[in-house]
Amino acid sequence: MSLQGEKILKTQFSSERSSVDPGAKVPNFVGVGPPKCATTWLDAMLRQHPQVFLPKHQKEVFYFDRYHDRGDDWYKALFKAARDQTAIGEISTSYLASSDALDRLHAFNPDVKIVIILRHPVARMVSHFRMLRENGRTKENFEASVGHYSVLRNASSYAANLAHLFSLFPREQVHLAIYEEIFADPDATSGYLTSLQNFLGVLPHDGQAAAGKTKVRETMGAPRSDWLIKRAKKTRRRLRQYDLEWVVSAAARIGIDRRLFLKKGATDPIPAPVLSRLCGEMAGDMAYVETLLGRDIPAWQEAYTN
């Protein structure tokens, strides 16, 4: 059997095995990432809308990759609190770069709407690297980290990731936008919000004006203490393991959040030749997105510097 035939059978089988009960409150949209592409801002914006429901206390669920062994009942329980909202969903930054996650998402609900924001692939890699440094996961420089942490390159491999996504979901089920264009100016931000609301089938909401001004998550620089940040991350993982994300939310409300464990400082500039080389290596991914959109992305055609 041809690979195309296997894909068709797989898609048909996944649709037939969909675990969605027509009467159940389960996601009809999912933000799939990638990381460092304004997903925190997107989550804040969507939570402002009365017709949108996202799981309380949890921005990233990671069900279709990290926690799939918990089963569909666990996942569905995250949305039981939804009432009469039109759009019910979640955002997990790792799904787009995981073919397994996309396959599982399609099997769960082949009609789900997909929300994606893409950033210049090298700019995304740089921001992701700085988050790894902030979290104490690497002390290496950018070039070495790209070689040692496959997630940095994989999450920016837009051509391969989107090709797999569109082998499962039709184009009309995917809302794709460009990070640099969304934040070009207030009118562009407003235009994106209007477009996304139309896609999700919700009415315009004035309360989103405040969220539209919410800053994208800022990278602080470095941990105050490697030991302390590792203990904080371990505690966070343990709380997630026991479904105690509400503890993290409660702590943040009284001022106990990531900023206590980090110190803000200047980031080391990345050598221009390294950035230039990576831009060349990722040129195919940028061209793929432009072809998909049917237009140029001016902000991606300029030489990238940090």
C-alpha positions as CSV (number, residue, x, y, z in Angstrom):
1,M,0.0,0.0,0.0
2,S,1.3,3.5,-0.8
3,L,2.1,6.0,1.9
4,Q,-0.8,8.2,0.7
5,G,-3.1,5.2,1.0
6,E,-1.9,4.5,4.5
7,K,-2.5,8.2,5.5
8,I,-6.1,8.1,4.1
9,L,-6.9,4.9,6.0
10,K,-5.3,6.4,9.1
11,T,-7.4,9.5,8.8
12,Q,-10.6,7.6,8.3
13,F,-9.8,5.3,11.2
14,S,-9.0,8.2,13.5
15,S,-12.3,9.9,12.5
16,E,-14.3,6.7,13.2
17,R,-12.6,6.3,16.6
18,S,-13.1,9.9,17.7
19,S,-13.8,9.9,21.4
20,V,-16.0,13.0,21.4
21,D,-19.5,12.6,22.7
22,P,-21.7,15.0,20.8
23,G,-23.2,16.2,24.1
24,A,-19.9,16.5,26.0
25,K,-18.2,19.8,26.7
26,V,-14.8,19.2,25.0
27,P,-12.5,21.5,23.1
28,N,-13.7,22.8,19.8
29,F,-10.4,24.8,19.4
30,V,-6.8,24.2,20.5
31,G,-3.8,26.5,20.3
32,V,-0.9,24.2,19.3
33,G,2.0,26.6,19.7
34,P,4.9,26.8,19.0
35,P,6.5,28.1,22.2
36,K,7.7,31.7,22.4
37,C,5.1,32.9,19.9
38,A,2.8,34.9,22.2
39,T,0.8,32.0,23.5
40,T,0.8,33.5,27.0
41,W,-0.6,36.7,25.6
42,L,-3.1,34.6,23.5
43,D,-4.2,32.8,26.6
44,A,-4.7,36.1,28.5
45,M,-6.7,37.6,25.7
46,L,-9.0,34.6,25.3
47,R,-9.7,34.5,29.0
48,Q,-11.1,38.0,28.8
49,H,-13.9,36.8,26.5
50,P,-17.2,35.7,28.2
51,Q,-17.9,33.3,25.3
52,V,-14.6,31.5,25.6
53,F,-13.7,28.8,28.1
54,L,-10.2,27.6,29.0
55,P,-9.3,25.3,31.9
56,K,-9.0,27.2,35.1
57,H,-5.5,27.5,36.5
58,Q,-3.9,25.8,33.4
59,K,-2.6,27.5,30.3
60,E,-0.8,24.5,29.0
61,V,-2.4,21.1,29.4
62,F,0.0,19.0,27.3
63,Y,-2.5,16.1,27.2
64,F,-1.8,14.9,23.7
65,D,1.9,14.5,24.3
66,R,3.2,14.4,27.9
67,Y,0.1,13.3,29.8
68,H,-1.8,11.2,27.2
69,D,-1.6,8.2,29.5
70,R,-4.0,9.9,31.9
71,G,-6.8,9.1,29.5
72,D,-9.7,11.0,27.8
73,D,-11.8,11.1,30.9
74,W,-9.1,13.1,32.7
75,Y,-8.9,15.5,29.8
76,K,-12.6,15.9,29.4
77,A,-12.9,16.7,33.2
78,L,-10.8,19.8,32.6
79,F,-13.7,21.3,30.7
80,K,-16.6,20.2,32.9
81,A,-16.9,23.8,34.3
82,A,-17.8,25.2,30.9
83,R,-21.4,26.5,30.8
84,D,-22.8,28.0,27.7
85,Q,-19.6,29.3,26.2
86,T,-19.4,29.1,22.4
87,A,-15.6,28.4,22.2
88,I,-14.1,25.8,24.5
89,G,-10.4,25.1,24.2
90,E,-6.9,24.9,25.5
91,I,-3.4,26.0,24.5
92,S,-0.4,23.8,24.6
93,T,2.8,25.0,23.0
94,S,4.4,21.6,22.2
95,Y,1.7,20.1,20.0
96,L,2.7,21.6,16.7
97,A,6.2,20.0,16.8
98,S,4.9,16.6,17.9
99,S,3.4,14.4,15.1
100,D,2.1,12.1,17.8
101,A,0.3,14.9,19.5
102,L,-1.3,16.0,16.3
103,D,-2.3,12.5,15.4
104,R,-3.9,12.0,18.8
105,L,-5.7,15.4,18.6
106,H,-7.2,14.4,15.3
107,A,-8.3,11.1,16.6
108,F,-9.9,12.8,19.5
109,N,-11.7,15.4,17.5
110,P,-11.1,15.7,13.7
111,D,-13.4,18.8,13.6
112,V,-11.4,20.8,16.1
113,K,-10.3,24.3,15.1
114,I,-6.5,25.0,15.3
115,V,-5.0,28.3,16.3
116,I,-1.3,29.0,15.5
117,I,0.9,32.0,15.8
118,L,4.3,31.8,14.0
119,R,7.4,33.9,14.7
120,H,10.5,34.3,12.6
121,P,12.0,30.8,13.1
122,V,15.4,32.1,14.3
123,A,13.9,34.8,16.5
124,R,11.8,32.1,18.1
125,M,14.9,29.9,18.6
126,V,16.7,32.8,20.3
127,S,13.8,33.5,22.6
128,H,13.4,29.8,23.4
129,F,17.1,29.5,24.2
130,R,17.0,32.4,26.6
131,M,14.1,30.8,28.4
132,L,16.2,27.7,28.8
133,R,18.9,29.8,30.3
134,E,16.4,31.5,32.5
135,N,15.2,28.2,33.8
136,G,18.7,26.9,34.5
137,R,18.4,24.2,31.9
138,T,21.6,25.2,30.0
139,K,24.7,27.3,30.7
140,E,26.0,26.9,27.1
141,N,25.9,29.6,24.5
142,F,23.2,29.8,21.9
143,E,25.1,27.9,19.1
144,A,26.0,25.0,21.4
145,S,22.5,24.8,22.8
146,V,21.0,24.6,19.4
147,G,23.2,21.6,18.8
148,H,22.4,19.9,22.1
149,Y,18.7,20.7,22.5
150,S,16.7,19.4,19.5
151,V,13.6,21.2,20.7
152,L,15.1,24.6,19.7
153,R,15.3,23.6,16.0
154,N,12.3,21.3,15.9
155,A,9.8,23.9,17.2
156,S,11.0,26.2,14.4
157,S,10.8,23.5,11.7
158,Y,7.6,25.0,10.3
159,A,7.6,23.2,6.9
160,A,7.7,19.7,8.4
161,N,5.4,20.5,11.3
162,L,2.8,22.3,9.2
163,A,2.9,19.7,6.4
164,H,1.9,17.0,9.0
165,L,-0.7,19.3,10.5
166,F,-2.3,19.8,7.1
167,S,-2.2,16.1,6.3
168,L,-4.7,15.8,9.1
169,F,-6.7,19.0,9.2
170,P,-8.2,21.0,6.3
171,R,-6.9,24.6,5.8
172,E,-10.2,26.1,6.8
173,Q,-9.9,24.6,10.3
174,V,-6.6,26.4,10.9
175,H,-6.2,30.1,11.9
176,L,-2.6,31.0,11.1
177,A,-1.1,34.4,12.0
178,I,2.4,35.9,12.1
179,Y,3.7,37.2,15.5
180,E,5.6,40.2,14.0
181,E,2.5,41.3,12.2
182,I,0.1,41.0,15.1
183,F,2.3,43.3,17.2
184,A,3.3,45.8,14.5
185,D,0.8,48.4,15.8
186,P,-2.4,48.6,17.8
187,D,-4.5,48.4,14.6
188,A,-2.8,45.2,13.6
189,T,-3.4,43.7,17.1
190,S,-7.1,44.7,16.9
191,G,-7.4,43.2,13.4
192,Y,-5.9,40.0,14.7
193,L,-8.4,39.8,17.6
194,T,-11.3,40.5,15.3
195,S,-10.2,37.8,12.8
196,L,-9.7,35.2,15.6
197,Q,-13.1,36.0,17.2
198,N,-14.7,35.4,13.8
199,F,-12.8,32.2,13.4
200,L,-13.9,30.9,16.8
201,G,-17.5,32.1,16.2
202,V,-17.7,34.5,19.2
203,L,-18.9,38.1,19.2
204,P,-16.6,41.1,19.5
205,H,-15.8,41.9,23.2
206,D,-14.7,45.2,24.5
207,G,-13.1,43.6,27.5
208,Q,-10.3,42.2,25.2
209,A,-8.9,45.7,24.8
210,A,-7.0,45.4,28.0
211,A,-5.7,42.0,27.0
212,G,-4.6,43.4,23.7
213,K,-2.2,45.7,25.7
214,T,-0.9,42.8,27.7
215,K,2.8,42.4,27.2
216,V,4.2,39.2,25.7
217,R,5.9,37.1,28.4
218,E,9.2,38.8,29.3
219,T,12.4,36.7,29.6
220,M,14.1,37.9,32.8
221,G,17.7,36.8,32.1
222,A,19.0,34.2,34.6
223,P,18.1,32.3,37.8
224,R,19.0,33.9,41.1
225,S,20.2,30.4,42.2
226,D,20.5,27.3,40.1
227,W,19.6,25.2,43.0
228,L,16.5,27.3,43.8
229,I,15.2,27.4,40.3
230,K,15.6,23.6,39.9
231,R,13.7,23.1,43.2
232,A,10.9,25.4,42.0
233,K,10.6,23.6,38.7
234,K,10.6,20.2,40.4
235,T,7.9,21.4,42.8
236,R,5.8,22.7,39.8
237,R,6.1,19.3,38.0
238,R,5.1,17.5,41.2
239,L,2.0,19.8,41.6
240,R,1.0,19.2,38.0
241,Q,1.5,15.4,38.5
242,Y,-1.1,15.5,41.3
243,D,-3.5,18.0,39.4
244,L,-2.7,20.8,41.8
245,E,-2.2,23.6,39.3
246,W,-4.5,25.7,41.4
247,V,-1.8,26.0,44.0
248,V,0.5,27.7,41.5
249,S,-2.3,30.1,40.5
250,A,-3.0,30.9,44.2
251,A,0.7,31.5,44.9
252,A,0.9,33.9,41.9
253,R,-2.1,35.9,43.2
254,I,-0.2,36.7,46.4
255,G,3.0,37.5,44.5
256,I,4.8,34.2,44.6
257,D,5.7,33.6,41.0
258,R,8.6,33.1,38.6
259,R,10.0,36.6,39.1
260,L,11.1,35.7,42.7
261,F,13.4,33.1,41.4
262,L,15.0,35.1,38.6
263,K,17.2,38.2,38.2
264,K,16.9,40.5,35.3
265,G,20.0,41.2,33.4
266,A,21.4,41.9,30.0
267,T,21.4,39.0,27.6
268,D,24.6,38.1,25.7
269,P,24.4,39.1,22.1
270,I,24.5,36.2,19.6
271,P,27.2,36.6,16.9
272,A,25.9,37.8,13.6
273,P,27.5,34.9,11.6
274,V,25.6,32.4,13.8
275,L,22.3,34.1,13.2
276,S,23.0,34.5,9.5
277,R,23.8,30.8,9.1
278,L,20.7,29.8,10.9
279,C,18.6,32.1,8.8
280,G,20.0,30.4,5.7
281,E,19.2,27.0,7.2
282,M,15.6,28.0,8.0
283,A,15.0,29.8,4.7
284,G,12.9,26.8,3.5
285,D,10.7,27.0,6.5
286,M,10.0,30.7,6.0
287,A,9.4,30.2,2.3
288,Y,6.9,27.4,3.1
289,V,4.9,29.6,5.3
290,E,4.8,32.4,2.7
291,T,3.7,30.0,0.1
292,L,1.0,28.7,2.4
293,L,-0.2,32.3,3.0
294,G,0.1,33.2,-0.6
295,R,2.1,36.3,0.2
296,D,5.4,37.6,1.4
297,I,6.1,38.2,5.1
298,P,8.2,41.4,5.0
299,A,9.3,41.1,8.7
300,W,10.9,37.7,7.9
301,Q,12.7,38.9,4.8
302,E,14.8,41.4,6.6
303,A,18.2,40.3,8.0
304,Y,17.5,39.1,11.6
305,T,19.7,40.6,14.4
306,N,19.2,40.3,18.1
